[in-house]
Amino acid sequence: MSGGHLTKEFFALVKAIGESKSKQEEDRIILSELSSLKTKVTSEKGGSSSSASKNQDINHDKKRAKEFLIRLLYVEMLGHDASFGYIKAVELSAATSIVHKLTGYLTCGCCLSPDHEFRFMLVNQLQRDLGSSNLLEVCGGLGGVCKLITEDMVPAVSPLVEKLLTHQSELVRKKATITLHRFHELAPQQISAASLAEKLRRVLCDKDPSVMGACLCVIEKLCKSGESEKFKDLVPSLVSILKQICEHRLPADYDYHRMPAPWMQMKIIRILSILGKGDKSASEDMYEILADALKRADTGINAGYAIMYEVVKTVTNIYPNTTLLDLAAESISRFISSNNHNLKYLGVTGLASIVKDNPKYAAQHQIAVIDCLEDPDETLQRKTLDLLFRMTNPINVEFICDKLLSFLSSTSDEFLRRDLTDQITQIAERFAPDNSWYITTITTLFSISGDLVKSEVAHNLMTLIAEGSGEDDEASDVALRRDAVDTYTALLETNRLPSVLMETMSWVLGEYAYLSNNFDLNSIISKLCVLARRPKIGQETRRHLTTAVMKLVSQAGTCPPLAAHLIDDFTKSADVDLQQRCLEFQNLLTSAPQVLSDVFPVDASCEDVEADSSLSIMNSHVQEALARGAVAYCPPPDDDDEDEDERNEKVSKQPAFNITAYAKPVPNHAKQMLQPANNNSNSNNNNNNNYNNNGQQAKPSQAGLRMGDVPAVWGPALVESQPENDNNNDNAADQQQREEEEASKFQADMQQAIEASAAESNVDIIQAAPYESKVVELTEKEKMAAALFGGISTRAGGGGQTAANRRNRNSNINSNHPTPAPVSAPVFAPVITPAPAPAPPVPAPLTPSMDLLDMGFDVSPPPPPNSNSNNPPTSLLDPFGSMSMEPATTNNSTFSHNNENIHPHNINTQTFGGCWGKGTNQTSTAISTPVDFSLESLAAKMIHGGFAVVETIAATNETICAGTFGDSGAVILLHSKFTSGKMRADVTLKWIGVGGAGVGVGAGAGKGESALKACVEFLKLKLET
């Protein structure tokens, strides 16, 4: 807009405002301007000719009126009231000049409040503009409607706007679409989502691409607001539109740097993401176009990268497809490996959305993730930390927690500290490897950001210390409490301690300080007294510390001078609660010290407190008072409230639940537990582990509802313990025989289900082409990556155990290792000799930078061929399926010792890693190898020696194997690393004893030592030839 029609006064005003150096100077300028503007408005009331001349300028010169409104806007924007000029804006909106009309609408929209009465004066003018034949007036009216119409005015103008959807001008049709959406937001009862969706269907088919693009904006907002079901049937139309855009069928005017209509593409892709979420049928319709859009957008320009990022987010949000996920992961590598921090940020964000449900895709970017974690760009670091949080699993939880705690201690951003605190709490609860680590980690978190930790976390920590593992292993619980006491006693002299840490510390020391190895009770009492006298701690924290001192005095049997002075001083405290505690304890200490042990019992936090609702302790006092002539209490008669209370008491005495046992059930465990053959084999294994050899239900290893003190009402245990009904009295011997037959049948059916589902539970894995083995020395960054990505499975899914489950971890390998929920991880079971089967193939190298010692990847052997003709040919699913991966056979026999042979034991890498640290016997040796020896030769010799190859990695020339030894089912784990330059193989063997239906670590340790020695000699003979 040119400034030729503006006066010098206006330019002087703008210049003065821009050059003002303080708010006071600015206010003086605006007050002077207000005085000038008021003079122009009110001068028409004067009688002088000069005033009439000024009035003539404002009322009849539209240019002067427009400048007046612009200056009025400056006054309003700088916080001063200019309501005296609003009427001039209403008048100017009725001008015939479109420039003046738009200025009037602009001023009204910026200055008039939603409930201002002047808005109603504009309705007629808006209706005239919407019905005008002048294109510019119609566009001005549509712009004014969006800013000025309120909910009450919508019915007056909505019919006119609906007619404009068929206007001959595409500009009017586009504005009318946006205006209808505004009406829907203002008055959804007048313009419903259903009626608006019906109109949008017609607009979506508009011949002009700009109108269609405006319609996409409205559809996207409606889908985000929860109206996506109304547009499910538009998926084919949206796919067709996106296909036409990708194929450059739109005019060249819509291209941006040779990318066809990138903003329209992104809108359509975001809409498809919402419509395809959780809908398999809708998702299948968009797979092809998403893959095509992803490939076409990879042109190396920013607009293409934006489309690729939207496609990646959509692929992770809709019903999953393996091919699309692979393409998305490949596209992410373009971002995350870029030197541009903006693209790298997009790559980390996209990778976080992928690994949320498919953690295997992060493995190929492990070094890049470590680089982002160490990047000086704080924004990139934050996004990488969020990625680490999403890819946490039981294997890498310690590494990720250390990184999060390190970043938490170095940042001062309050919001980031709060987010990191919540994330550390969550992953520590879900994936903690043991209780001791959990206590140490949460204590460190308390010390760093204790003020941001939720109170429930401290309560859970104290509950864990009090209850222990929940099992009968009291020795391990005592060791856990002793470690906690030693941790907290070391912090007593720390200068700055958060309140939540001091409260937790005081409770733990008050309950279990007698377990300390480093300090006696008197020393701990003295330190707590000093801590309680600190001036800046809260009253609630001071109460906890004082109560801990009281408990320790009771346990020590004597009150040190420091504790006596502390109690005496706090009897005069302004805190009434603390004062009452100290007075009561002082009275007990001086008058009845013998009852202190009853008031403060040792290790009684988990015991139930029995409340005497009748207050029988007061009976003697009542009798004495009655004997002295006191009047007995009689409730007032004819009291309606009393009658109601009596009725409530009668109702409360009735049992809340019907605890009468049901009729004796017929044992039918097999019917309840057996799963269909196409279920996951891990589920069957998990069910099978819940029953012992007699077919009865065994004690579950997972932590569940604690029913130790609750009488059993339902289930087999009650059936056996209750007296049988006279009418249903069966012979005990017959009943036992029937149960044994049921159990035997259940075991047979369960074994069939396991064998049937095991063949179908494995996924096809396209083996990477083996490449030439070479010696690779891991750098420090690669070691960090191995620690970070050690637990990422090559199959999608992840999960862990909560704090409740963690309490039930045992020290043997039969404990439930955290695995992807809800399927439990496979554990060692009694060995059942399978039918003769071909030797499993040697797995191809996976993830070159992965260290086998982290035992992170879960690689299952490929399933056997399926003869079902309805399934697609194997060659379509696995193009490398026809290539034989079996090594050449040899004549060497399998390992045998004392007439007991080794059998292949097929487990995954995660189970191998969980069991590696549980072995009772271990031996290591270095074996010379021939010159032409290779990693494939090593794996082949292990297979023909009787072992099953769990995983091989060509980058580090490592192989891990497993086998079951003899009829007892003992397990031998083998880790070997081949060094081609030195012609040597370093082999480590571990023995894990197995007995009965479960796994008992330590069984047959002597037998294991001799078996390992014999196995070492066998391997030397086999590898050196």
N, C-alpha and C positions, 0 to 999 in steps of 0.2 A: 504494500500500500504506500503510495507516494505521500509526501508530507506537504505538498503545495497548498492544500486546502486547510491546513492547520495554522493556528495563529502563533505569534511569537510567545504569547503567554504560556501556551502549552509546552513549547520547547524549553522555556525557562523553568517551568515546573519540573519537567523530567530531569533537566540538568541539575537543578538544586537538590532533588532527591538523591540523585546518584553521587553527588559530591558531599552530602552530609556526613559528618564524622561521628555523630552520636545519635542516640535515640531522642534525646531532648531537642537537638537541632532539627531532626526530622519531624518531630511533633509540632514545632513552631511553624515549619513550612506548611504542613497539612492544615493546621488551624487557620493559617492565613488563607489557604486555598478554600477551606470551608466557608469562611466569611465571604469570599468573592463569589462562590457558587450560590450561596443563599441570597446574596444581593441580586443575582441574575434572576432567581425564581420569584422573589417577593417584590421586585421592582414594579411589577404590573399593577400592584395595589396603590402605588403613588400617583399623584396627579400631574407631575411635571412632564414637560415635553421630552426632556432628556431621558427620564425613566421610560416613557413610552417608546422612545427610540430603542433602548436596550431590550425592552420587552418584545419589540418587533423583531429584533434579531433572533431571540430564542424561540419564539413561537412560530415564526414564519420562515426563518432561514434554517433548512434542514441540516445544512453543513455545520452551522453553529450548534444546533441541537445534538448532532452526533458527537462533536468535540466535547460538549457538556457532559454527555454520558461517559465518554472515555475518561475524562478527568474525575468523574464520580467513581468510576471503577478503581482508579488509583487511590482515592480516599478510603474506599471500603477495604481494599487489599492491605492497606497499612493500618487497619484496626480502628478506624473511626466511623462514626455513624453518619450516613448520608441518606437517611430515609426520606428526607424532604424532597429528593429528586426522583423517587421511584415512579411517581405518576408520569413524569416525562418519558421514562422508558416504556411504559404501557402505551402512551400516545404514539411514540415513534414506531412501535411494532405494527401500527396500522398504516404506515406510510406506503406509498405506491412504489417508491424506489427500493429495490431489493437490498441494496447496501444499508440503507437506513433501517429497513425492516429487520435484517439480521442483527444489526447493532442493538435494536430494541430487545429482540429475543435474547441476545447474549447478556445484556445487562439484567434483564428479568431473571434469567436462569441462574446468574451468579449471585444476585442480591436478595431475591425474594425467598423467604423461608417457606417450607412445605405447607404451613398452615396460614400463610399470608392471604388476606382477602383479595389482594390485587390479582392473584392467580385466576380467580373466577371471572375477572373482567377480560381475560385473554381467551376464554373458551370460544366465544363467537368468532374472534379473529382467526384462531387456529382452524376452526371448521371452514371458514371461507377460503383460507389458504390451501387446505387439503383438497377442497373441491374445485380449485382454480384450474384453468386450462393452461396457465403459465407454468412451465417446467420449473423455473427458478423459485417461484412462490411455493409450489408443492414441496420442493426439496427443503426450503426454509421452514415451512410448516412442520415437516417431519422432524427436522432437527430441533425445533422448538418444543414439539410434543414430548420428545424423550426427556427434556430437561424440566418442563413445566407441569406436565399432567400428574395429578395425584390419583390415589385409588378411587376416590369418588367421581373423578372426571372420566375414567376409562370408558364407561358405557356411552358417553356422549361422542367420543371420537373413534372408537374401535371399528364401527362399521365402515367409516370412510377409509381407514387405513387398510382394512381387508380388501376393499375394492381396488386399492392401488397395487395389490399383488399382481394384477393383470395389466398394469399400465404399460404403454408402448415403450417407455424409456427404461432401459436396464438400470440406470442410476436410481430411479424412483422405486423399482421393484426391490432393489438391494436394500435401500433405506427402509422400505415398508417391512421387510422381513425382520430387520433388527428392531424396529419399533414394536412389532407384535411380541417379540421376546421380552422387551421392556414391559409391555402391558402384562404379560404373564407373570413377571416378577412382582409387579405392583399388586395385581388383583388376580391371583390364580383361580378364584371362584368365578370370575368373569371370563377369563381366557384360560381354559383348562389345558392341561398337558396333552390330553387326547385330541382336542380340537386343533391345538397348535401343531401336533405331530402330523395330523392329516394334511394341514396346509403345507407343512415343510416337505412332504412327499412330492407334492406338485412342484414346489419351488426347486427341489433337487433335480428335476428333469428340465429345468430352464435351459433354453438354447444358448444363453450367454454364460460363459464360465465365471464371470465375476459374481453374478447372482447365485450360482451354485456354490461358489466359495463362501459367500455370506451365509448361505443356508448351513454349510458345514460347521461354521462357528456356533450357530444356535443348537444344532444337533449335538455337538460335543458338550456344550454346557448342560443341556438337558440330560445327557447320558451320565455326566458326572454328578448330577443332582439326584440320581436314583431312578430315572425314567428310561433306563436302557431297554427294558422289556418291550417297550412300544416300538423299538427300532430293530428288533432282532431280524425281521424279515427283509431289512434293507441291506444285509450283508452281501448278497449277490450284486446288488446295484452299486454299492460302494467299491466292491472288488472290480467291477467293470469300469467304473470311473477311474480308479487308480491305474488300471491297466492301460487305459487310453492316455492318461497323463504320462506314464512311463514310456510309452511308445511315441511320444512327441506329436500327438494328434491335436494338441491345443495350439493356438496361434503363438508365434514367436514372441509376442509382446509379454507373455507370461513366463518366459525363460529368465533365469538369473544365473549369469556366468555359465551359460550352456546347460544349466540344470533346469528341466521342465517343471514349472510351478512348484518349487520346493515347499512353500508354506501350505499349499493345498495337499500335497503328498503327506506332510507331517500331520495335518488335521485328520485326514482319512485314516492314517495308520493308528493315531491315538484313539479314534472312534472304534476301529476294529479291535484294538486291545481291550476296550471295555466290553464290547459285545461278545468277544470270544472267551472271556474269562469264565472258566468252569463249564463251558459249553463245547462239547466235543464236536458236535455236528457243525456248528458255526465256525469253529476253528479249522476244521478240515477244508472248508471252502476257501479259506484265505492262505493256506500254506504256500501254494504255488506263487501267488502274486507277491507275498512277503519275500520269498527267496529271490524272485526276479527284481523286486525293488532294491533289495540289499546288494545284489550284484551290479545293477545299473548305477547305483549311487556312489560306488567306489571309483570316483574320478579324481580324487586328490584335491578337491576344493572344499571349503568350509561348509557350504550348503549341502554337499553330498555327505559330509561327515555327520551333519545334523540329522539327515534322513537315516543314515545307518544307525545312529544312536537310538532313534525312535523305533526302528525295526527291532533292534536288540531288546529294548524294553518290552515291546509287544510280544516277541517270541517267548520271553520268560514269564509273561503274564497269562497268555492263552493256554489252552490245553497242550501239553508238551508234545513235541515232535523231535526225535533224535537228529534227523537230518538238519532241521532248522537250528537246533541248538549247536550243532557242530559248525554250521556257517556263522552263527552269531559269535561263537568263541574265536573263530578265525578272524572275524572282523575286529573283535576287541584287540587282537594282537597288533593291528595296525595303529590303534590309539595308544596302547600302553607302552609300545616301543618307540613312540615318537619323542623327539627332543622338545617339542612344543608342550609347555606345561598345561595349556588349556586342553589339548587333545589327550594328554596323559591323564588329566583329571576326569575327562569323559570315559577313558578306558577303565580307570579304577572304579568309577561309578557303575559302568555297565558290567564289569566283572563281578561287582558285589551283587547285582541283581541276578546274575547267572548262578553263582556259587551258593546262593541262598538255598536252592533246591538241588543243584547239581555240582557238588564241590569238586568233582574230578577235573573240571575244566580249568581250575586255577593252577593245576600242577605245572603246566607248560609255561606259566608266567611267573614262576617262583622268584627268579633272580630279579625280574622287573619289579615285583612287589617289594622286595627288600630294598631296591634302589629308591622306590617312592617313599618307603618308610624312613630312609635316611636323607631324603631331599630337604634342603633348607626351606622350601616353600611350605609354610605352616598349613595352608589350605589343603595342599596335596597330602600332607601328613595326616590331617584329620580324616580325610576321605579314606586313606589307606587303613587307618585304625578302625574305621567302620567296616571295611572289607575284612579285616582280621576278625572282628567280632562275629561276622556272619559265617566265617569259615572255620570257627572253633570246633574242635572235636576232642575226644578223650586223649588223643596222642599229643596234640600240640597245645593243650590248654596251658601248660606251665610256661612255655615260651611266650604265648600271646598275653597271658596275664602279666608277665614281667615287662613286656613292651608297653602295655596299657598303664601299668603302675608307674613306669618310668616317665611316660608322657604326662601323666596326671600330676606328678610331683614337680614338673617343670613349667606347667602352664598356669596362668593367672585368670584365664577367662572363666567366669563363674558358670556360664551355661555349658561350656565344654566340660568343665569339672563335674557338673551334675550328670551329664550324659555318660561320661567315662565311669563314674562311680556306679551308676545303674548297670552298665554293661559288665563291669568286673564282677559285680554281685551276681548277676545272672549266670555268667559262664562258670563262676566258682561253684554255684549251687548245682549246676547241671553236670559239669564234667570233672569235678575234683577227683584226682586219682586215689586219694585216701583222706582220712579225717584229719591227720596231722597237718598235711599240706593245706587243707581248707582253713584250719584254725590260724596257721601262720599267715596265709594270704589275707584273710579278713582282718586280722590284727594289723597288718601293714596298711590295709585300706583305711582302717580306723585312724591310724596315726597320720595319714596323709590328708584325708578329707572326711574326718569323722563327723563334722557338722552337716555334711550332705548325705550321710548314710541313713537310710530309713530305720526306724526303731525295730521293725520286724526282723531285720538282719541280726541285730544284737540278741534278740530273743531266740532266734533259731540257733545262733552260736552257743548260747548258754544251754539250750535244750540238748544240743548235740553232745556237749561236754558232760552233762548230767546223765543222759541216757546211754551214751556210748554207742556201740554198734548195734545194740538191741538183741544181741545173742548172749549165750551163756559164758562167753570167753571173758571172765572178769579180769584176767591178767592184762589183756590188751586194753581194756577200758581204763584200768588203773594207770597203765603206761601212758595212755593218751592224756589223762588228767594231769599226770606228773609233768609231761611236756608242756601243757598249757600253763601250769603253775610256774615252771622255770622261765617260760617266755614272759609272763607278766611280772614276775619278781625282778627281772632284768630291766623292766621299764619303769620301776617305781621312782627312780631318781631322775627321770627325764624331765627337762624343764617345762616343755609345753606338751600337754596331753589333752586331746579333745574330750568333751564330756562323756560321749558314748563309750570311749575306750576306758576312761576311769570307772564308769559304772559297771562295765563288763568285768574289768580287772578286779574291782572290789568284790563282786559276787563270787568270782572264781576263787580268789584267795580266801574269802570268808568261808567257803565250803571245803576247799581241798588244800589249804596251805600246809597242812601237816604232811603232805606228800613231797614237799620240796627237798631236794638234795643239796641245795646251796645255802639255805638260810634256815635258822630255827624260828619257832613261832614268835619269840620275843623280838627278834630282829625285824620280822615282817610287821608286827604290831607297831613298832617304833616308826618304820617307814610310812605306814598308813596314817599314823597320827600326824606326821609332818605334812603328808600330802593333804590331809583333811583341813589343815590350818592355812592352806594357801588362800590368799585374799580374793582372787578373781574367779573362783569356781562357783558354779550355781548351787542353789540351795538343795535341789534334787540330788545333785552329785555328792554334796556334803553328807546328805542322809545316807546314801549308799556306803560311803567310806566309813561313817560312824557305825553303821550296822555291822560292817565287816570287822571292825575293831571289837565290837561286842561279842561276835561269834568266836573270834580267836581268843579272847580273854576266857570265854567259857571253855574252849578246848584246852587252853594252857593250864587252867586251874589256878591261875594267879593273875593279878592285875598290875602290870608294870606302872611306874609313876607317870610316864608320859600318857598312858591310856586313862589313868585316874584323873589327871589334870584336864585332859580333853573332855571327858564326860562331865566333869564338874563345871567347866567353862560353858559347855553347850547347854547346861541346865538353865542358863540365863540368856539363851539365844532368842532373837526376835522371831525366828521361825518356830511357830507353835508345834508343828509336827516333830521337828528335831528336838525341841525342848521336852516334849512329852516322852519321847523315846529314851532320852538320857535320864530323866527323873525316874522312870519305871526301872531302867536297868540299874541305877544307883541304889534304889530301894531293894531290888533283888540281891544285889551284890553285898549289901550290908546286913540285910535281915534274913534272907533265905538263899544263901549261895548254893545249897544242895539241889535246888530246883533249876539251876542254870542249864544243866545238861538236858533237862526236859524241854526247857524253853528254846534252847539252841541245839537241837540234836545234830550229830555228825552225819554228813552225807544222807540227808533225809529230804532232799529237794524233790525227789520223784515220788515220795510217799503221799498217800491221800490223807488229808486232814479230816478227822471225824468231828463233826460239829454236833454239840448237844443242844438240840432245839428246845428241849424242856428246861434247860438251865438248872439241872439237878444240883449243881454246886451251890446254889442259893437256898436249898431246902433247909439246911441247918440254921441259916440266918432267919429264914421265915419262921421256923418253929420257935426260935428264941424270942422273936418279936411278938408272936402270938402268946407265948408264956408270960410276957411282961404286960399283957393286956391290950395289945394292938388289935385293931379291928381287921378281920379278914376281908380281902377284896372280893366284892360281888359285882358281876357285870350288870349294867343297867338293864332293867326289864323292858320288854316291848320296844326294842330298838330295831328299826328296819334294817339299818346297816349291819347290826349284829346277826340278824336272820340271814342276810345275804352272805355274810362271812361264814356262817355255819354251813350254808349250802355249798359255798365254794370249798370249804374244808372237806365236806363229805365227798365232793367230786374229786378233790385232789388225792384223797385216800384210795380211790379206785385206781387200778393199774392203767397206765397210759397206753400200753400195748397188750395185745393178747399173746401171752407167752406160753400158751398151751401148745405142745408139740403137735406137728402134723402126724397123720397116719404114716406108719413105717413105709419108706419108699423101697421100691425094688432096685437093687444095684444095677446100674446101667451106665457104667463109666465109658464104655467104648462108644455108645451112642452119643454121649455128650462131647467127648474129646476128639473123635475122629473128624478130620477135615477132608474136604474134597481133594481129589488127586491133583488138581491143578493149582492148589495153594502152595505157598512158599514152603520149601522143605525146612527152613529154619523154624517156622511155626510148629510143624510136626515134631521136630526135635525138641522144641521147648515144651510141648505138651507131654512128650514121652518122658522128659526128665522129671515131671511132676509125679511120677508113679514109681514105686519101687518094684522089686522083682516079684512081689506077691500080688501086684496089681492094685495095691492100695495107695491112696494118695499120700505122697510124702510131704514133708514140711517145705514150704516154698522158701527159696533163697532170697527173693525180693522182699523189701520192707513193705508191709501192708498195714491194714488196720490191726491194732494191737488188741487182742481179745483174751489176754492172759487171765484176767480176773472176772470175765463174763461167762456165766454158765452156758454151755452149748445147748442149743434148742433144736437146730436142724442139722442134718448131715449124717454120714455113716457113723461117726463117733457116738452120737446120741442114740442111734438105732441099736448099737451094740450094748450101750450102758443102761438103757431104760428097760424096766420089766415089760415083757411082752404081754399083749392083751390075751385074755383067756380064749377069745374067739379066734385069734390068729396065732395061736401058740404052735410054733414049728419045732421040729426036732433040731437040736443044736448041731449035731453031726451033719444032717442033711443041708442045713443052712451053710455051714462052712464049706461043704463040698460044692454047693452051687456057686458060692463066691469064688472059690478057686477056679471053677470052670469059666466063670465070667472073666476073671483076671487073665486066665490063659488065652481065652479068645480075644480079649482086648489087646494083649501083647502081640498076638499074631496079626490082627487087623492093623494095629499101629505100625508094625514093621512093613507091612505091605503098603500102607499109605506113605510112609517115609520113602521107600524105594520108588514108588510111583511118582511122588512129587519131586524127588531129587533130580530126576531126568528133565523136568519141565521148569524148575526154578532158576536154572542158570541162564544168563543172557548171552547172546552171541557177541563175541568180541573179535573184531577184525584185527588180526595180529599185524603189528608193524613189521616191515621187512627188516630182517636182521642185517646189521652192518658189521663191518670188520672190527673186531675187538681191539682195543688199545688201552694202554695204561693212562688213567685220568686221575690226577691228584686233586682232591677237593680243596678249594680255597676257603677262606674264612666265611665269605658271603654264601658259598654253596652249603657250608655246614649249617649256617643260620637258616637257609631255605629248607634244608632237610629237616631241621627241627620244627620249622613252621608247617611244612606240607607233609609231615610224616604220617598223619592220620587221615589224609584225604583219600577216600576210596575211589577207584576207577568206576564205580557204579554210583548212580545218583542216590542221594539220601543222606541223612545224617541225624544225629540225635545223641542222647546221653541219658544220664540218670539224674534224678533230683537228689536233694539232700536226704530225703527220707530213704531212697534206695541206697544212698552211699553208706548209711549206717549199717547195712547188712552185708557189706563186703567182707568176705572171709579171706584168710591168708592162703587159700589153696586155689588151684586153677579151675575149680568147679564154680567159683564165684562168677556172678554175671558181669561180664565185661561190658562197659557202655558201648552200645551199638546203635545204629539207626532205629529210632522208634517207629512202629511198635514191635518190630521183630527182634527177638532176643538173639544175642550172638551165639554161635554154635560153641558148645563145650565138648570136652572129651567124654565119650560114652563107652560102655563096654563094647569091645571089638566084636563085630559080627563078620565072620569071614565071608566076603562077597563071592558071587559066582565068578568064574574065570572071565576076565575082560582084557582087552588090549591095553598095553601100557599107555598111560596118559601122555599127551604130546608135551614137548618142551615149550614153556611159554616164551613168547617173543619178548625182546627187550622193551621195557616200558619206562618212560620218563628218565632220560639219561642222567640228569643231575640228582636223582634220588639216591639216598644212602640206605642200603638194605637194613642197617642196624636200627633204623627208626621203625621198621616194620609197619609202614603206614598203608600200603596199597592193598586193596582187596581184589585179587585177580582169581576168578573161578575158572576151572577148566571148561572148555566149550562143551555143550550138551551133545548127546549122541544124535545121529540123524533121526528125523521124525518121518515115519512112513505114511503119515496122514496125507492123503492126496488133496485135501481141502486147503492145506497150508501152502503158502507160496514156495517156489523152489528155493532150496538153500543157496543157490548161486546168486539169486537176486538179493538176499539178505546179507550174504557174506561172499564177496567176489573172490576171496582167497580161500574159500572153503575146500576147493578141489585140490589145493596144493598140499601135499603130504608134509607134515611137520615131524613125523616120527623119526627118531634116529635109527641108524643102522643097528641091527641086532648083533649081539655078541654071544659068545658061548660061556661067559663067566657066570657063575652061579650067584644066587643071592646070599646075603649075610646070614650065617647060622652060628649059634653058640649054645652048647649044652643041649643039643637037639631041639632048640627053639629058633624059629625063623623070623625074619623081619618081613612085615607086610606094608604096602603103601598106605599112608594115612592122609587122605585128601582134606585139607583145611585151607582157610584163606590166610592172607598175610596178617590181617588184624588179629586173628586168633593166635597165630604164631607169635606175634609180638607180645600179646598179653601173657602168653605162657612162658616166654623166654626167660623172664626173671624169676620163675617159680621152680626152676630145676633144683634137685637135691644133689646131683653129681654133675661135674663138668670136667672135660678134658680138652686140651688143645694140642695141635701138632702141625708141623710143616712137612709137606710131602713133595718130593721131587716129581716133576712131570716131564714127558718127552718133549722134544723140540717142536713138533708139529701139533702140540696139544692146544685146545681152544676151549672157550666157554661152552660151546655146544657139546664138545666131547665130555667135559666135566658133567654136564647135566645128563647126558646119555648114560654115562657110567653110574651115576647115582640112581637113575631109574632102574637099570638092569641089576643094580645091587640090592634092589628091594625097596628103595625109598620113593616117595612121591615128591616131585618138584613143586614147591609152593610158588616160587617166583625167581626169575633171573633178571639181572640188570647188566647190560653190556657195557655201559659207561664205566662202571666200577668193577666189572668182571666178578660179580657176586652171585651166589646161588643159595637159596634156603630150601631145605627139604624136611620131610617129616615121615616117620614110620612107626608102626606099632610092633612091639617085640613080644613074641610068644603068645600063649593063650591068656595070660593075665591081663593083656591089654596095656602094658606099660608103653610109654611114648618116648621115642628118641628124636630130638630136634637137632638138625645139622645146619651149620652156617659155614660156607666155604668161599674164599676169595682167591681167585687165580691171578697170578702175576706172570704175564707172558715173558717179560724181559728177563726175569730171574728163573724162569722155568720152575715155578714153585706154586703150590696150592696151600694156603693156610686154612685149616679145618678146625672148627670148634663144635663139640658134641655136648648135648645136655640130656640128662635122664630125668623123666617125670614118671613117677610110679602111679599106677592106677589100680584100684581095688574095688570089687563089688560093683554096685550100680552107679556109684559116683566116682569122683576123682579125689584121691587122698594123696597129697604131696608128701613125699617122704617114705612111701611104701616101698620096701625092697631096696633100700639104699645100698646095701652090700652087694646085692645081685646086680644093681645098676652099675657099680664101679667096675666089676669084672666084665660086664657086657660092653661097656664103653671101651675098655682096653682092647678087648677082642675086636671090636668094630674098627678101632684105629688101625690095627694090624691088617684087617681085611681091606680097608681103604688104601693103605700104602701099597699092598700087593696089587690092587685093582688100578690105581692111578699111575703107578710107576711103569706099568706094562703098556 
